């Protein structure tokens, strides 16, 4: 009986948390300053190492619209979103700035994953094994994508997978 009561309590807690998340998001998207407190209004600065250990900053990736994408090899949707992001980079070129932030604790896990996907030549990849930058932007899901404007303002923060069509739709809208 104690196990049943404990399990019921756990289920209720999970349902409440899911409900709260649903209230603060619409299809996983937070737009500009109307977002919940977990989303920042201005993209925080970062200095993160790339796969060779070279420091990369936000200024290095800036475009008319900049995309900061968080991923990890252990996230089921990261692969398809990275492939989609690679296609977006090929389509829009220098118009957009893109950085993909890997959250794997072991850099080799991320590198092996990228090798399998075949996207490592199209996107700037950096590593945040301690999740410092992920926490700064209010991340709580995987993958996550933050779209940033020319003035470093967060235009859109998507919690969860996007896919190619959704990414393209947002990039085109934000470039107008």
N, C-alpha and C positions, 0 to 999 in steps of 0.2 A: 504494500500500500504506500509506503514512504517513497518508493521508486516512482510510482505512478504520480504522486503529488509533486515530486521534484521534476519529473519530466513535463508535467502539465505547466508548472511554473516557468520552466525554461522555454517552452513553446510560446507562452504568453509574452515573455520578455522579447523573444525574437520577433513576434508579430508586432509588438509595439515599436520596436526599432525600425522594422521595415516600413511601417505606417508613417513614422516620422520622416524617414528618408523620402517616401513618396510625396509627402506634403511639401517638402522643400525642393523637390525637383520635378521637372516635367520632362518625361522621356530621358532622364539623366542629364538634362541640360540646365545650366545656369547662365543667364545672359546678363552681362555687364553688372551694374550696381544693384540689380534687382535680385541678385543671388543671395543665398543664405550666408550666414557668417563664416561658413567653411570656405568661401571663395573670396579671394582678395581682389581689390579694385585696381591695383597696379601690380604688374608682374614684378616680383622681387628679383633683384640682381642675383646672378650666380657666377661662380667660378668652379667648373667641374672638369675633371680630366677626361680626355678622349682615350681611345684604345691604346695610344702610344704614350699616354701620361701627360700630354701637352694640355695646358690649361685653356679651356674654352669659356667665353663669357657671353652674356646675352647680346652684347654689341657685335659679336662675331657672326651672329646668325640673323640679324635684323633684316626685314623686308617690308614691303607695303603692309603685309599681314605676316606676323610671325606665329609659328606653331611650335608649342612645347608639348611633346608627346611622352608620356610615362609608360614604360613597358617592363616586362620581366619574362624570362624564359618559362617560369612556372605558371604564368597567366594564360589560360586557354585561348583567350581572344587576342592576345598580343600579336601573334603571327599574322593573322589576317589584317589587322590594323596596320602593321608595319609594311606589309605588301601594298595596301591601299595608299599609305602615306608616301611610299616610294613612287607610285604612279602619279600622285598629285605633284610631287617634286619634279618629275620628268615633264609633266604638262605645263606647270606654271613657272618653272625655272627660277630666275632671280627676282621675280615679283614677290615671292614668298620666302621667308627665312624659316628654316626648320631645324630643330634639334630633338633628338630622341633620347630621353633620359632612362638609362637602364637601372632597375632597382635590385638586380641580382646581387646577393652578397659575395658571390665569387664571379669575378670578371670573366673567367674562362667559360662559365655557363652561358653568359650572354653572347660571347664571341662564337661559341659553337652553334647557338641558336641562329644567329645572324648568317652564319655560313650555310646552314640548311636552307634558310629562306632566300639567300642570294640577293639581299638588299643593301649590303654594307657599302657599296660604292655610290649610292645615291643620296644618302642621308648622313648628317653629322651626328655621330653617336657619342654620348658622354655617360659617365658612370656616377651613381649616387648610392653606393652600397649602404650608407647609413640613413638613407631616406631624409636627409636634412632638407633638401630643396622640395621634395614631395610634401613634407609637412608645411613648409612655408607657403605653398600655394593652396593649401587646404585640401589636399588629396585624401581620398578615402576609398577609392574603388580601383579596379584594374581592368583594362588600361584606362588612362585618363588623357584628355587632350585639352590644352589651353590655347585659345586663339588670342593674340595680342596685337593691338593697333600700333600705329607709328609713334604715338606718345606714350608707349609702354602701358597703355590701359588694357585691362582684361576685357575683351569683347564677348567672349563665350568660354565657358568651362564645362566640358562634357565629362561626366563621370560614367565610365563604361565604354563598351565597344561602339565604334561608329560605322565602320565599313566605308568603301570607296564612295558610293553614291551620296551618303550623308556628308562626308568630308568635302567632296567636290561642291555640293550645294552650299555649304557654309563658306568655303573659300570664295566662291563666286559672289555670294551675297556680301561678304565683308570687303571684297575688293572694289565694289561699286562706290 
